[in-house]
């Protein structure tokens, strides 16, 4: 998720049902290897031609852009968004086609892509479907770790980097499986990703799933999407996590909230490691171990 127009995204998507005409099929909790015969579809329901590796990929999703790098691609990536900050050398050198919410169609068209990677939540339906009418396009839809692993393997198939994608997915799965299960129900937590108004995460979000894997109970787990919350609604939670993105929370915001929530422990956390669902997930289990120690959940 990016900072641009986050409130517009939250309020609009919270009321919507289907984002694209063709809804992706979700796998199991930890999806198996994709069958070589499995068909992947574009957002208009048309099957994608996987017979040739793409040579001019445009990625509209920061976490999936980084995944392309870790799959060993470089020259094959023709364009990215201004929020695709990883890897740094691509951010500095690759053509940018706009933001995740304001994709400039003419810039994409000038790059003549043979594959566009988009995401249901991060991109705008109308913009993506417009591009899909002219260029092969694949849209991910991710709300938990299992779907993220499936996405990694799907992108691997699309890019003809199946072995590399399987390696990333398996290592990620093993990393999360190695996390010690904490006793009991776990302490309560609220996770803030925006300020003015404060916004948190509901039960159908990827971040909610990772909070559970961290061993915490989301106090907004009875809400959907990204609800606006008040300080009063945060009273009584054991922990309050302030994300580094999309809103860049800092120590001054801890001080501000601590005065109003004296019984909660407030921490700054790495938003990328909670919300980027590509190859950056390889680093999340180790980060969670350190965070558990900092929170006093493990020795």
C-alpha positions as CSV (number, residue, x, y, z in Angstrom):
1,X,0.0,0.0,0.0
2,X,1.3,3.5,-0.8
3,X,0.6,6.8,0.8
4,X,-1.2,8.3,-2.3
5,X,-4.9,8.6,-1.9
6,X,-5.1,6.1,0.9
7,X,-8.3,7.4,2.4
8,X,-10.0,7.3,-1.0
9,X,-8.8,3.7,-1.4
10,X,-10.0,2.6,2.0
11,X,-13.4,4.2,1.9
12,X,-14.2,3.2,-1.6
13,X,-12.9,-0.4,-1.5
14,X,-14.5,-1.0,1.9
15,X,-17.9,-0.6,0.2
16,X,-17.1,-2.6,-2.9
17,X,-17.5,-6.3,-3.6
18,X,-15.7,-7.7,-6.7
19,X,-12.9,-5.5,-8.0
20,X,-12.3,-7.2,-11.3
21,X,-14.7,-9.2,-13.5
22,X,-12.6,-12.3,-13.1
23,X,-11.9,-13.2,-9.5
24,X,-8.6,-15.1,-8.9
25,X,-8.9,-18.6,-7.4
26,X,-7.3,-18.7,-3.9
27,X,-5.2,-21.7,-2.9
28,X,-4.9,-23.4,0.4
29,X,-3.2,-22.0,3.5
30,X,0.2,-23.0,2.1
31,X,-0.5,-23.5,-1.7
32,X,1.2,-26.5,-3.4
33,X,3.3,-26.1,-6.5
34,X,1.3,-24.7,-9.4
35,X,0.5,-27.2,-12.1
36,X,2.2,-26.7,-15.4
37,X,-1.2,-26.9,-17.0
38,X,-2.9,-24.3,-14.7
39,X,-4.3,-21.4,-16.6
40,X,-3.8,-17.9,-15.4
41,X,-6.4,-15.2,-16.4
42,X,-6.3,-11.5,-17.0
43,X,-8.8,-9.2,-15.1
44,X,-11.3,-9.5,-18.0
45,X,-11.4,-13.3,-17.8
46,X,-9.2,-14.0,-20.8
47,X,-6.5,-16.7,-20.4
48,X,-2.9,-15.5,-20.6
49,X,-0.5,-16.9,-23.1
50,X,2.4,-18.4,-21.0
51,X,4.2,-20.0,-23.9
52,X,6.9,-17.3,-24.1
53,X,8.8,-15.5,-21.4
54,X,7.9,-11.8,-21.3
55,X,10.5,-9.3,-22.4
56,X,8.8,-6.0,-21.5
57,X,7.2,-6.2,-18.1
58,X,5.5,-3.2,-16.4
59,X,4.9,-3.6,-12.7
60,X,2.3,-1.4,-11.0
61,X,2.9,-2.9,-7.5
62,X,6.0,-2.1,-5.4
63,X,6.3,-5.5,-3.6
64,X,5.9,-7.4,-6.9
65,X,8.5,-5.1,-8.5
66,X,11.0,-6.2,-5.8
67,X,10.0,-9.8,-6.4
68,X,10.9,-9.5,-10.1
69,X,14.4,-8.4,-9.1
70,X,14.7,-11.4,-6.7
71,X,13.6,-13.7,-9.5
72,X,16.7,-12.6,-11.4
73,X,15.0,-10.3,-13.9
74,X,16.5,-6.9,-15.0
75,X,16.4,-5.9,-18.7
76,X,13.0,-7.7,-18.9
77,X,11.4,-5.0,-16.6
78,X,10.5,-2.0,-18.8
79,X,8.6,0.2,-16.3
80,X,7.6,0.7,-12.7
81,X,5.7,3.1,-10.5
82,X,7.2,6.0,-8.5
83,X,6.5,4.0,-5.3
84,X,8.6,1.0,-6.5
85,X,11.6,2.0,-4.2
86,X,13.1,-1.5,-4.2
87,X,15.6,-2.3,-5.6
88,X,17.2,1.2,-5.4
89,X,18.9,0.9,-8.8
90,X,15.6,0.3,-10.5
91,X,14.0,3.1,-8.6
92,X,16.8,5.4,-10.0
93,X,16.9,4.1,-13.5
94,X,13.7,2.4,-14.7
95,X,11.0,4.5,-16.5
96,X,8.2,5.4,-14.2
97,X,4.6,5.2,-15.3
98,X,3.0,7.2,-12.5
99,X,1.8,6.1,-9.1
100,X,-0.1,3.0,-8.1
101,X,-3.4,5.0,-8.1
102,X,-2.6,7.3,-11.0
103,X,-1.1,5.2,-13.7
104,X,-0.5,7.2,-16.9
105,X,-1.8,5.0,-19.6
106,X,0.2,6.8,-22.3
107,X,3.5,6.1,-20.6
108,X,2.6,2.4,-20.3
109,X,1.5,2.3,-23.9
110,X,4.8,3.9,-25.0
111,X,6.7,1.0,-23.3
112,X,4.7,-1.6,-25.3
113,X,4.6,-4.1,-22.5
114,X,4.0,-7.8,-23.1
115,X,3.0,-8.2,-19.4
116,X,1.5,-5.9,-16.8
117,X,1.5,-6.9,-13.1
118,X,-1.2,-5.2,-11.0
119,X,-3.0,-5.8,-7.7
120,X,-6.6,-5.7,-6.7
121,X,-6.1,-3.4,-3.7
122,X,-3.2,-1.2,-4.8
123,X,-4.4,-0.3,-8.3
124,X,-7.5,1.3,-9.7
125,X,-9.9,-1.1,-11.4
126,X,-10.8,1.2,-14.3
127,X,-7.2,2.0,-15.1
128,X,-6.1,-1.6,-15.0
129,X,-9.0,-2.9,-17.1
130,X,-8.3,-0.2,-19.7
131,X,-4.7,-1.4,-20.0
132,X,-5.8,-5.0,-20.1
133,X,-7.8,-4.4,-23.2
134,X,-4.5,-3.8,-25.1
135,X,-1.8,-5.6,-23.1
136,X,-1.5,-8.9,-21.3
137,X,-2.3,-8.2,-17.6
138,X,-2.3,-10.2,-14.4
139,X,-3.9,-9.0,-11.1
140,X,-3.0,-10.4,-7.7
141,X,-5.4,-10.5,-4.8
142,X,-3.8,-11.0,-1.4
143,X,-5.2,-11.0,2.1
144,X,-3.1,-13.7,3.8
145,X,0.2,-15.4,3.7
146,X,-1.1,-18.4,1.7
147,X,-2.3,-16.1,-1.1
148,X,1.1,-14.3,-1.1
149,X,3.0,-17.5,-1.6
150,X,0.6,-18.4,-4.4
151,X,1.2,-15.0,-6.0
152,X,5.0,-15.5,-5.8
153,X,4.6,-18.8,-7.7
154,X,2.2,-17.3,-10.2
155,X,4.6,-14.4,-11.0
156,X,7.3,-17.1,-11.4
157,X,5.2,-18.8,-14.0
158,X,4.4,-15.6,-15.8
159,X,8.1,-14.6,-15.9
160,X,9.3,-18.2,-16.7
161,X,11.2,-18.2,-13.4
162,X,9.4,-21.1,-11.7
163,X,12.4,-22.6,-9.9
164,X,13.4,-19.2,-8.4
165,X,9.9,-18.5,-7.4
166,X,9.5,-21.9,-5.7
167,X,12.7,-21.3,-3.8
168,X,11.5,-17.9,-2.5
169,X,8.0,-19.3,-1.6
170,X,9.4,-22.4,0.2
171,X,12.0,-20.4,2.1
172,X,9.3,-17.9,3.2
173,X,7.0,-20.7,4.2
174,X,9.7,-22.4,6.2
175,X,10.6,-19.1,7.9
176,X,7.1,-18.6,9.1
177,X,6.7,-22.2,10.1
178,X,9.8,-21.9,12.3
179,X,8.2,-19.2,14.4
180,X,7.5,-20.5,17.9
181,X,3.8,-20.6,18.7
182,X,3.1,-18.5,21.7
183,X,1.0,-19.9,24.6
184,X,-2.6,-18.7,25.2
185,X,-4.5,-16.2,23.1
186,X,-1.8,-13.6,23.0
187,X,-1.9,-10.0,24.0
188,X,-4.1,-7.5,22.2
189,X,-2.8,-5.1,19.6
190,X,-3.9,-2.3,17.4
191,X,-2.0,-1.4,14.2
192,X,-2.1,2.1,12.8
193,X,-1.1,2.9,9.3
194,X,-2.5,6.4,8.9
195,X,-3.0,9.6,10.8
196,X,-5.7,12.3,10.5
197,X,-7.8,10.3,10.7
198,X,-6.2,7.3,12.4
199,X,-6.7,4.2,10.4
200,X,-6.2,0.6,11.4
201,X,-6.5,-2.9,9.8
202,X,-9.5,-5.2,9.8
203,X,-9.8,-9.0,9.6
204,X,-9.7,-9.3,5.8
205,X,-6.3,-7.7,5.4
206,X,-2.8,-9.1,4.9
207,X,-1.5,-7.2,7.9
208,X,-4.2,-8.8,10.1
209,X,-3.0,-12.2,9.1
210,X,0.6,-11.3,9.9
211,X,-0.4,-9.9,13.3
212,X,-1.8,-13.2,14.1
213,X,1.4,-14.9,13.1
214,X,3.3,-12.6,15.3
215,X,1.1,-13.9,18.1
216,X,-1.2,-11.0,18.7
217,X,-4.9,-10.5,18.8
218,X,-6.1,-7.6,16.6
219,X,-8.6,-5.4,18.5
220,X,-10.0,-4.4,15.1
221,X,-10.4,-8.0,14.1
222,X,-14.2,-7.6,14.0
223,X,-13.9,-4.8,11.4
224,X,-13.3,-5.0,7.7
225,X,-10.7,-3.4,5.5
226,X,-9.1,-0.3,6.9
227,X,-11.4,1.3,9.5
228,X,-11.1,4.8,10.9
229,X,-10.5,4.6,14.6
230,X,-10.5,7.0,17.5
231,X,-8.1,7.1,20.5
232,X,-11.0,6.1,22.7
233,X,-11.4,2.9,20.7
234,X,-7.8,2.0,21.3
235,X,-8.1,2.2,25.1
236,X,-7.1,-1.0,26.8
237,X,-5.1,-2.6,24.1
238,X,-1.8,-4.1,25.3
239,X,0.2,-2.9,22.3
240,X,-0.2,-0.2,19.8
241,X,2.0,-0.6,16.6
242,X,2.7,2.5,14.5
243,X,3.7,1.6,11.0
244,X,6.6,3.3,9.1
245,X,4.3,3.4,6.0
246,X,2.2,4.5,4.3
247,X,2.1,7.2,7.0
248,X,5.6,7.8,8.4
249,X,5.0,7.6,12.1
250,X,7.9,8.8,14.3
251,X,8.8,9.1,17.9
252,X,6.8,12.3,18.3
253,X,3.7,10.4,17.5
254,X,4.5,7.8,20.2
255,X,4.8,10.6,22.7
256,X,1.6,12.1,21.5
257,X,-0.4,8.9,21.8
258,X,1.3,7.6,25.0
259,X,-0.1,10.5,26.9
260,X,-3.6,9.4,25.9
261,X,-3.0,5.7,26.2
262,X,-0.9,5.3,29.3
263,X,-1.7,1.6,29.7
264,X,-0.6,0.6,26.2
265,X,2.9,0.0,25.1
266,X,3.5,1.8,21.8
267,X,6.2,0.8,19.3
268,X,7.3,1.9,15.8
269,X,7.4,-1.0,13.4
270,X,8.7,-1.6,9.8
271,X,5.6,-1.3,7.6
272,X,7.3,-3.0,4.7
273,X,7.8,-6.2,6.7
274,X,4.1,-6.2,7.6
275,X,2.6,-5.3,4.3
276,X,4.9,-6.1,1.4
277,X,3.8,-9.5,0.2
278,X,6.5,-10.4,-2.3
279,X,10.1,-11.6,-1.7
280,X,10.5,-9.1,1.2
281,X,8.6,-11.7,3.3
282,X,11.8,-13.6,3.4
283,X,13.0,-11.2,6.1
284,X,9.8,-11.0,8.1
285,X,10.2,-14.1,10.3
286,X,13.6,-12.9,11.6
287,X,12.1,-9.5,12.2
288,X,9.2,-11.0,14.1
289,X,11.5,-12.8,16.4
290,X,13.3,-9.6,17.3
291,X,10.0,-7.8,17.7
292,X,8.7,-10.5,20.0
293,X,11.8,-10.1,22.2
294,X,11.4,-6.3,22.2
295,X,7.7,-6.8,23.2
296,X,8.7,-9.2,26.0
297,X,6.8,-12.1,24.4
298,X,9.8,-14.4,24.4
299,X,13.1,-14.4,26.3
